[in-house]
Amino acid sequence: MSVGTNNFYRRALPSTCVDFASEEGKRLFLESLLEGNANIYFKLASQFRTQDEPAYCGLSTLVMVLNALEVDPGRVWKAPWRFYHESMLDCCVPLENVKKLVKIF
């Protein structure tokens, strides 16, 4: 299998970013936690998900936030689970149309 050059595998972070798992990233997280500024992290981390489609970054973010805030979707996703999933967010634009909106930087 050939791997092309246009991919995101192990891409280096820009110099303006701090790796979350680095010593500096851990220090910044601990500092924020001790100051009371990172309390929402645990609710968000418990709802973390990887987007199902490249163009679903916004939908996945919305799903994480709605689930972290415990907003009731008003319906069952897949019995017996009652929480948001990307497939439920088709109220404004059909999901097939959203899939076509992917932009690779």
FENBEL-V758149 format. One record per residue. N is the residue number from 1. RES is the residue in three letters. PHI is phi in degrees with one decimal (none if undefined). OMEGA is omega in radians with two decimals (999 if undefined). BURIAL is + if it has 16 or more other C-alpha atoms within 10 Angstrom, else -. Layout:
# FENBEL-V758149
{{N	RES	PHI	OMEGA	BURIAL} {N	RES	PHI	OMEGA	BURIAL}}
This chain:
# FENBEL-V758149
{{1	MET	none	-3.14	-} {2	SER	-92.3	3.10	-} {3	VAL	-109.1	-3.14	-} {4	GLY	-74.2	-3.13	-} {5	THR	-81.9	-3.13	-} {6	ASN	-91.0	3.09	-} {7	ASN	-146.8	-3.08	-} {8	PHE	-109.6	-3.09	-} {9	TYR	-64.9	3.06	-} {10	ARG	54.7	3.12	-} {11	ARG	-67.0	-3.13	-} {12	ALA	-70.1	3.08	-} {13	LEU	-72.1	3.03	-} {14	PRO	-62.5	-3.09	-} {15	SER	-62.5	3.14	-} {16	THR	-81.7	-3.10	-} {17	CYS	-106.6	3.09	-} {18	VAL	-113.3	3.09	-} {19	ASP	-64.8	-3.10	-} {20	PHE	-56.5	-3.09	-} {21	ALA	-87.2	3.13	-} {22	SER	-75.7	3.10	-} {23	GLU	-58.9	3.12	-} {24	GLU	-65.9	3.10	-} {25	GLY	-61.8	3.10	-} {26	LYS	-63.7	3.13	-} {27	ARG	-63.1	3.13	-} {28	LEU	-63.1	3.12	-} {29	PHE	-64.2	3.14	+} {30	LEU	-61.5	3.11	-} {31	GLU	-59.2	3.13	-} {32	SER	-64.2	3.13	-} {33	LEU	-64.1	-3.13	-} {34	LEU	-65.1	3.11	-} {35	GLU	-82.7	3.13	-} {36	GLY	82.5	-3.09	-} {37	ASN	-95.5	-3.06	-} {38	ALA	-122.7	-3.08	-} {39	ASN	-60.8	-3.12	-} {40	ILE	-69.8	-3.12	-} {41	TYR	-51.3	-3.03	-} {42	PHE	-68.4	3.07	-} {43	LYS	-66.7	3.12	-} {44	LEU	-68.4	-3.12	+} {45	ALA	-62.6	3.14	-} {46	SER	-71.5	3.11	-} {47	GLN	-109.3	-3.08	+} {48	PHE	-57.0	3.07	+} {49	ARG	-147.8	3.03	-} {50	THR	-94.9	-3.09	-} {51	GLN	-60.9	-3.12	+} {52	ASP	-74.8	-3.13	-} {53	GLU	-134.4	3.12	-} {54	PRO	-54.3	-3.10	-} {55	ALA	-85.3	-3.07	+} {56	TYR	-92.8	-3.09	+} {57	CYS	-58.3	3.11	-} {58	GLY	-67.7	3.13	-} {59	LEU	-64.5	3.14	+} {60	SER	-65.1	3.08	+} {61	THR	-62.3	3.12	+} {62	LEU	-61.7	3.11	+} {63	VAL	-60.2	3.13	+} {64	MET	-60.3	-3.10	+} {65	VAL	-67.2	3.13	+} {66	LEU	-60.0	3.13	+} {67	ASN	-69.5	3.11	+} {68	ALA	-65.1	3.12	+} {69	LEU	-82.3	3.11	-} {70	GLU	58.8	3.05	-} {71	VAL	-76.3	-3.11	-} {72	ASP	-75.1	3.13	-} {73	PRO	-71.5	3.11	-} {74	GLY	78.5	3.09	-} {75	ARG	-156.6	3.13	-} {76	VAL	-84.2	3.08	-} {77	TRP	-74.2	3.03	-} {78	LYS	-138.5	-3.02	-} {79	ALA	-49.3	0.08	-} {80	PRO	-98.8	-3.02	-} {81	TRP	-77.4	-3.13	-} {82	ARG	-123.8	3.06	-} {83	PHE	-151.5	-3.08	+} {84	TYR	-74.5	3.03	+} {85	HIS	-140.4	-3.13	+} {86	GLU	-52.2	-3.09	+} {87	SER	-64.0	-3.14	-} {88	MET	-87.9	-3.04	-} {89	LEU	-99.0	-3.12	-} {90	ASP	-114.1	-3.03	-} {91	CYS	-76.5	-3.06	-} {92	CYS	-103.4	-3.11	-} {93	VAL	-135.3	3.08	-} {94	PRO	-58.0	-3.10	-} {95	LEU	-60.2	3.09	+} {96	GLU	-62.2	3.09	-} {97	ASN	-71.3	3.13	-} {98	VAL	-62.8	-3.14	-} {99	LYS	-56.4	-3.10	-} {100	LYS	-79.5	-3.06	-} {101	LEU	-88.7	-3.07	-} {102	VAL	-60.4	3.09	-} {103	LYS	-130.0	3.13	-} {104	ILE	-96.4	-3.11	-} {105	PHE	-88.4	999	-}}
